[in-house]
Amino acid sequence: MDESKFIWTATVGAKGQIVIPKQARDVFGICEGDTLILLGDKERGIAIAKYEDYVKFAEAIFAAKNKGQ
């Protein structure tokens, strides 16, 4: 089994909230108060990512664009 791949389950509560399993939080460094981004595709489903990781990615794209000008 590939040790870099995981599968977890989460239950949606009455208010539409889910609890991210502790092991998943530990693996991905998700802490209380972190902002997450949910990316959705009707055919492929939902992906969850840390907001700060996407901000860093966007900053790198803009820096590369400005460097190329």
C-alpha positions in Angstrom: 0.0 0.0 0.0 1.2 3.5 -0.8 2.0 5.2 2.5 1.4 8.7 0.9 -2.3 7.9 0.2 -5.1 8.0 2.8 -8.8 7.6 3.0 -11.0 8.9 5.8 -14.7 9.4 6.4 -16.6 12.3 7.9 -20.2 12.7 8.8 -22.2 15.8 7.9 -24.1 17.2 10.9 -27.5 19.0 11.0 -25.8 22.4 10.4 -23.9 21.1 7.4 -20.6 20.9 9.4 -18.1 18.1 9.1 -15.3 17.1 11.5 -12.0 16.5 9.8 -10.5 13.3 11.4 -7.6 13.9 13.7 -5.2 11.8 11.6 -6.0 13.9 8.6 -5.5 17.1 10.6 -2.1 15.8 11.8 -0.9 14.7 8.4 -1.8 18.0 6.7 -1.0 20.3 9.6 -4.5 21.6 10.0 -5.0 23.5 13.3 -7.9 25.1 15.1 -8.5 28.5 13.5 -7.0 27.6 10.1 -9.0 28.8 7.0 -9.6 26.1 4.4 -10.6 26.4 0.8 -13.2 23.9 -0.6 -12.7 23.3 -4.4 -15.7 21.7 -6.1 -16.2 19.9 -9.4 -19.7 18.4 -10.0 -18.1 15.3 -11.6 -15.0 14.8 -9.4 -16.2 16.0 -6.0 -14.8 18.3 -3.3 -11.2 18.9 -2.4 -10.1 20.7 0.7 -6.9 22.7 1.0 -5.3 25.1 3.4 -5.9 28.7 2.4 -2.4 29.8 3.2 -1.0 27.2 0.8 -3.1 28.6 -2.0 -2.0 32.2 -1.1 1.6 31.1 -1.3 1.0 29.4 -4.7 -0.8 32.5 -6.1 2.0 34.8 -4.8 4.6 32.6 -6.6 2.6 32.8 -9.9 2.4 36.6 -9.7 6.1 36.8 -8.8 7.0 34.6 -11.7 4.9 36.7 -14.0 6.5 40.0 -12.8 9.9 38.5 -13.1 9.3 37.6 -16.8 8.2 41.2 -17.7 
